[in-house]
Amino acid sequence: MKVSKFGGSSLCDADHIRKVGQILSSDPSRVVAVVSAPGKRHSDDIKITDMLYTCQSLVAKGGSCEKEFSIIRDRFTEIAKDLGVSHDITEALDEVYENISNGASAHYAASRGEYLNAVLISQFLGWKMIDAQDVVFITDEGTVDEKTYDAVASVLEEGQHYVFPGFFGQGSDGKVKAFSRGGSDISGAIVARALASKASGGCVYENWTDVSGISKADPRVVRDAKVIKEMTYREVRELAAVGFNVFHEDAIAPVREAGIPIQVKNTGRPEDEGTAIVASRDVEQDPIIGISVKKDYVRIGVHKVFLLKNPQTRIRIEQDLRDAGLALDFSLQGIDDLTWYAQIHAGVEIDPVILVDTLKTKYSLESMSVEPGFAVTAVAGEGLKSQKKRLSHILPALMDDGVEVTFTLFDATPLTALFGVRESDAKRVIHTVYDAMFR
């Protein structure tokens, strides 16, 4: 059996939804479609989810969202009319508008793009819709509650076909709670694991998007980047943690635990092979699988003689930085120095001058700096340890290209080598490292 998750770019209008219908009907083993909210139709378009966030924000500030919601209503109504299904979506739109106008939460508003699209697509396909709020349970930390898998499995019946809205479930209070952005990938993985527990022949999780698989580097930067035929769950997670945005890293856990393969496919070119994500692979032909760059890092440095003689001081400094709204992704240390590469949490504003003054005084630091404008490059692969000679070419290549390398880290994990660079060099770094590794 197959669970087929479709991203927003695959469901942006009626023509794309018809194409999805053809893909689903072409293979009888495709029994569950997990759907995202309609994505952008063109580069200047606004995502439905972003418009729903705006509606909720306007109401929360005491205003009306009638004008903004009318754009959402027109978008769904136009799609429904083109597909010849309009009754159910009209009622659903009325309900969503009323709830948001009456002060529904941001989680509720953000989830309604997927919900409304599921209503529309289930009517178009003639498949049964399952409301994710009834069967997906999300912990206060934003992770999947284990009881979810039994709950989803209990509503799946042999011989039936289902449409399942991605991205949301219910929180501990019973109200709608959304995953983080990209959370529809997680929903697809949940359903795949639940279905696998009932399907005697196993399960495959298909992730349909607008590219023909996962490339070794961002194809928007390296236009001729090779498509990866096969990669492991661990490789996806390692690269996703450093900006590899094709697949949500948290979606790996449910399928990895059940040994379910993932197939990344192109809705526009369903005949293309795509990329398989599996538990293990032969690394002889492809020891290094890909490269990625993540921007928007802040470099934080502190210096004090004998700083590391007292481990508790480091722990307290790190906690203060986290409390200020910083995610400390990578750290380096010397005899008397500590350096972190951190990202600022969404919605948080930090005044570097105040932060430096506060911590210098609190811990009697001799110096401290907070500098924005950095990026981290990752080179990953299951066969990385056997490729030290190839890896040794990266640093000279970057230096020859005029790139300032701020740190190197080869042993943080067995799969990944890391390079700190200036954010302004990010695109150039991708080209240079790709040439050194894969050309």
C-alpha positions in Angstrom: 0.0 0.0 0.0 1.1 3.6 -0.6 0.5 6.8 1.2 1.0 9.7 -1.2 1.7 13.2 0.3 1.3 16.2 -2.1 2.9 19.5 -1.4 1.4 22.9 -1.9 3.0 23.4 -5.3 1.3 20.2 -6.5 -2.1 21.5 -5.4 -2.0 25.2 -6.3 -4.9 25.2 -8.7 -7.5 23.0 -10.4 -5.2 21.8 -13.2 -2.6 20.6 -10.7 -5.3 18.9 -8.6 -6.5 17.1 -11.7 -3.0 15.9 -12.4 -2.8 14.6 -8.8 -6.1 12.7 -9.4 -4.5 11.1 -12.4 -1.5 10.0 -10.4 -3.6 8.5 -7.7 -5.9 6.7 -10.1 -3.0 5.3 -12.1 -1.9 3.0 -9.2 -4.6 1.1 -7.1 -2.1 0.7 -4.3 -2.3 4.5 -3.6 -5.0 4.4 -1.0 -4.3 7.6 1.1 -3.6 11.1 -0.2 -2.1 13.5 2.4 -2.6 17.1 1.2 -1.1 20.5 1.9 -2.7 23.9 1.5 -2.6 25.3 -2.0 0.8 26.8 -2.7 1.9 29.6 -4.9 0.7 29.7 -8.5 3.5 32.1 -9.5 6.4 33.9 -7.8 4.4 36.9 -6.8 1.5 34.9 -5.3 0.8 34.7 -1.6 0.5 31.4 0.2 -2.9 30.5 1.6 -1.3 29.7 5.0 0.3 33.2 5.1 -3.1 34.8 4.3 -4.7 32.8 7.1 -2.1 33.9 9.6 -2.8 37.5 8.5 -6.5 37.0 9.1 -6.0 35.7 12.6 -3.6 38.5 13.5 -6.0 41.2 12.3 -8.8 39.8 14.5 -6.4 39.4 17.5 -5.7 43.1 17.2 -9.4 44.0 17.3 -9.9 44.4 13.6 -11.8 42.6 10.9 -10.4 40.1 8.4 -13.4 40.2 6.0 -11.4 41.8 3.1 -8.4 39.4 3.5 -10.5 36.3 3.9 -12.5 37.2 0.8 -9.3 36.5 -1.2 -9.0 33.1 0.4 -12.7 32.4 -0.3 -12.3 33.4 -3.9 -9.2 31.2 -4.4 -11.0 28.1 -3.0 -14.3 28.8 -4.8 -12.5 29.3 -8.1 -10.7 25.9 -7.7 -13.9 24.2 -6.6 -15.9 25.6 -9.5 -13.3 24.6 -12.0 -13.3 21.0 -10.6 -17.1 20.9 -10.5 -17.4 20.6 -6.7 -18.6 23.6 -4.7 -21.2 22.7 -2.1 -19.0 21.3 0.7 -16.3 23.9 0.3 -18.7 26.8 0.6 -20.0 25.5 4.0 -16.5 24.9 5.2 -15.3 28.4 4.2 -18.2 29.9 6.1 -17.3 27.9 9.2 -13.6 28.8 9.0 -14.4 32.5 8.6 -16.8 32.5 11.5 -14.3 30.8 13.8 -11.4 33.1 12.9 -13.6 36.1 13.3 -14.6 34.9 16.7 -11.0 34.7 17.9 -9.7 31.3 17.0 -6.0 30.6 17.7 -3.1 31.1 15.3 -2.8 27.3 15.2 -6.4 26.9 14.0 -6.0 29.6 11.4 -2.7 28.2 10.0 -4.2 24.7 9.7 -7.3 25.7 7.7 -5.5 25.8 4.3 -4.9 22.0 4.6 -8.3 21.4 6.0 -10.2 23.3 3.3 -8.1 21.7 0.6 -8.8 18.2 2.0 -12.6 19.0 1.9 -12.3 20.1 -1.7 -10.1 17.2 -2.9 -12.0 14.5 -1.1 -15.2 15.7 -2.8 -13.4 15.8 -6.2 -11.9 12.3 -5.9 -14.9 10.8 -4.2 -12.6 9.6 -1.3 -13.4 9.8 2.4 -11.9 12.6 4.3 -10.3 12.0 7.8 -10.1 15.1 10.0 -6.6 15.1 11.4 -7.8 16.8 14.6 -9.7 13.6 15.5 -6.7 11.2 15.3 -3.4 13.1 15.4 -2.2 14.0 18.9 0.6 16.5 19.3 2.5 16.9 22.6 3.1 20.3 24.2 6.7 20.1 22.8 5.3 19.8 19.3 6.2 16.1 18.8 3.9 13.2 17.8 2.2 11.5 20.8 2.6 7.7 20.4 -1.2 7.1 20.7 -1.6 8.8 17.3 -0.5 5.7 15.3 -3.2 3.4 16.8 -5.8 6.2 16.4 -5.0 6.7 12.7 -4.8 2.9 12.1 -8.3 2.5 13.7 -10.0 4.6 11.1 -8.3 3.1 8.0 -10.4 0.3 6.5 -9.2 -2.2 3.8 -10.6 -1.4 0.4 -11.3 2.3 1.2 -9.5 5.4 -0.1 -8.9 8.5 2.1 -7.9 12.1 2.0 -6.0 13.3 5.0 -5.1 17.0 5.7 -1.5 17.5 6.7 0.2 19.8 9.1 -2.1 19.7 12.1 -3.7 17.5 14.8 -4.9 18.3 18.3 -2.9 19.5 21.3 -3.2 18.4 24.9 -6.2 20.7 25.4 -8.1 19.0 22.5 -7.9 22.1 20.3 -6.3 22.3 16.9 -2.5 22.4 17.1 -0.1 22.7 14.1 3.3 21.3 13.5 6.1 23.6 12.5 6.3 24.8 8.9 6.7 21.8 6.5 4.7 19.7 9.0 2.6 18.0 6.2 5.7 15.8 5.7 5.3 14.6 9.3 1.6 13.9 8.7 2.4 11.8 5.7 4.9 9.8 7.8 2.3 9.3 10.5 -0.2 7.9 8.1 2.4 5.7 6.4 3.4 4.1 9.7 -0.2 3.6 10.8 -1.1 2.0 7.4 2.0 -0.2 7.6 0.8 -1.7 10.8 -2.4 -3.0 8.9 -1.0 -3.7 5.4 0.3 -7.2 5.1 2.3 -6.3 2.0 4.1 -3.4 3.7 3.9 0.3 2.9 5.7 3.0 0.8 5.5 6.7 1.6 5.5 8.8 -1.6 6.3 12.4 -1.2 5.2 14.3 -4.3 6.7 17.8 -5.0 7.8 20.0 -7.9 11.2 18.4 -8.3 12.3 15.0 -9.7 13.9 13.9 -6.5 16.5 15.3 -4.1 19.6 16.9 -5.7 23.1 16.8 -4.3 23.0 20.6 -4.0 20.2 23.2 -4.3 19.3 23.1 -8.0 18.3 26.8 -7.8 22.0 27.5 -7.2 23.7 24.6 -9.1 21.4 24.2 -12.1 22.9 21.0 -13.2 23.1 19.4 -9.8 22.8 15.6 -10.0 19.7 13.9 -8.6 20.4 11.5 -5.7 19.0 8.0 -6.5 19.2 6.6 -3.0 20.0 8.1 0.4 19.5 7.0 4.0 17.3 8.4 6.7 20.4 9.5 8.6 21.7 11.4 5.6 18.4 13.3 5.2 18.4 14.3 8.8 22.0 15.4 8.8 21.5 17.6 5.7 18.1 18.9 6.8 19.6 20.2 10.0 21.8 22.5 8.0 19.4 23.9 5.4 18.5 21.0 3.2 14.8 21.9 2.7 13.5 19.2 0.5 12.2 17.0 3.3 11.2 17.9 6.9 13.7 16.3 9.2 11.1 15.4 11.9 9.2 13.4 9.3 12.0 10.8 9.2 11.4 9.3 12.7 8.0 7.7 12.2 9.0 5.9 9.0 12.5 5.0 10.1 11.2 3.2 13.2 8.9 1.1 11.0 11.4 0.7 8.2 9.2 2.3 5.6 10.9 3.6 2.4 10.2 7.1 1.2 10.0 7.9 -2.5 10.4 11.6 -3.4 8.6 12.1 -6.8 7.8 14.9 -9.2 4.0 15.6 -9.7 4.8 17.2 -13.1 6.9 14.3 -14.2 5.6 11.2 -12.5 7.5 8.9 -14.8 10.8 10.1 -13.3 12.5 7.8 -10.9 13.0 10.3 -8.1 14.9 9.7 -4.9 14.5 6.7 -2.5 15.1 7.3 1.2 15.9 4.0 2.9 17.4 2.5 6.0 20.8 1.6 4.5 22.5 1.7 1.1 25.7 0.7 -0.7 28.1 3.6 -0.2 30.8 2.4 -2.6 29.5 4.3 -5.6 28.3 7.4 -3.8 30.1 7.8 -0.4 29.3 11.6 -0.2 25.6 12.2 -0.9 25.2 16.0 -0.9 26.0 19.5 0.3 23.9 22.1 2.0 24.2 25.7 3.4 22.2 27.3 6.1 22.2 31.0 6.6 21.1 33.5 9.2 23.7 32.5 11.9 25.0 34.8 14.6 28.5 34.2 15.9 28.8 34.6 19.7 32.3 34.6 21.3 33.3 34.9 24.9 36.8 35.1 26.5 37.9 34.8 30.1 41.1 33.3 31.6 40.3 29.9 33.2 36.7 30.1 31.8 36.6 26.3 31.2 38.0 25.5 34.6 34.4 25.8 35.9 31.9 23.9 33.7 29.0 25.3 35.5 29.8 28.8 34.1 29.5 27.5 30.6 26.2 25.9 31.4 24.8 29.1 32.9 26.0 31.2 30.0 24.4 28.9 27.5 21.2 28.9 29.4 21.1 32.7 29.4 21.7 32.7 25.6 18.9 30.3 25.1 16.6 32.3 27.4 17.4 35.3 25.2 16.0 33.5 22.2 19.0 31.9 20.6 19.3 28.3 19.3 22.9 27.3 19.9 23.5 24.9 16.9 27.3 24.6 16.9 30.0 25.3 19.5 33.8 25.6 19.5 36.2 26.0 22.4 39.8 26.9 23.1 41.7 27.2 26.4 39.9 30.4 27.5 37.4 30.9 24.7 34.0 29.7 23.7 32.3 30.3 20.4 28.8 29.5 19.3 27.0 29.7 16.0 23.4 30.3 16.8 20.1 31.2 15.2 17.6 33.7 16.6 14.2 32.1 17.2 11.4 33.5 14.9 9.7 36.5 16.4 12.5 37.3 18.8 14.4 40.6 18.6 17.8 40.8 20.3 19.9 43.9 21.0 23.5 42.7 20.8 24.8 45.7 22.9 22.4 44.9 25.8 23.1 41.2 25.6 26.9 41.7 25.7 26.8 44.2 28.5 24.5 42.0 30.6 26.6 38.8 30.3 30.0 40.5 30.5 28.9 42.0 33.8 27.2 38.9 35.1 30.1 36.6 34.4 33.0 39.1 34.6 34.0 38.2 31.0 37.1 39.9 29.6 35.4 40.2 26.2 32.3 39.1 24.3 31.1 39.6 20.8 27.8 39.0 19.0 28.2 39.2 15.2 25.5 38.5 12.6 26.0 37.4 9.0 27.3 33.9 9.1 26.4 30.6 7.4 27.2 26.9 7.9 28.0 24.5 5.1 27.6 20.8 5.5 29.0 18.0 3.4 27.4 14.7 4.3 27.4 11.0 3.4 27.4 7.6 4.9 30.9 7.0 3.4 32.4 10.3 4.6 35.1 8.8 6.8 36.6 7.1 3.8 36.8 10.3 1.8 39.4 12.3 3.8 41.5 13.0 0.8 38.5 14.4 -1.1 37.5 16.5 1.9 41.0 17.9 2.1 40.4 19.6 -1.2 37.5 21.7 0.1 39.4 24.2 2.2 42.1 25.1 -0.4 39.3 25.4 -3.0 37.4 27.9 -0.8 40.5 29.9 0.0 41.4 30.0 -3.7 37.9 31.3 -4.4 38.4 34.1 -1.9 36.0 32.6 0.7 36.7 33.3 4.4 36.3 30.0 6.3 35.6 30.9 9.9 35.7 27.3 11.3 36.0 23.7 10.2 34.5 20.7 12.1 35.1 17.2 10.8 34.3 14.9 13.7 31.0 16.3 15.1 29.2 13.3 13.6 30.4 10.3 11.5 28.4 11.6 8.5 29.0 15.3 8.3 31.9 17.8 7.8 31.0 21.4 8.6 32.5 24.7 7.4 31.6 28.1 8.8 31.6 30.9 6.2 30.3 34.5 5.7 26.6 34.6 4.7 27.5 36.8 1.7 29.6 33.9 0.3 26.8 31.3 0.7 26.0 30.8 -3.0 29.6 30.9 -4.0 30.4 28.3 -1.4 27.8 25.9 -2.8 29.3 26.1 -6.3 32.9 25.8 -5.0 32.2 22.8 -2.8 30.0 21.1 -5.4 32.8 21.4 -8.0 35.4 20.0 -5.5 33.2 17.0 -4.5 31.2 16.0 -7.6 32.7 17.3 -10.8 
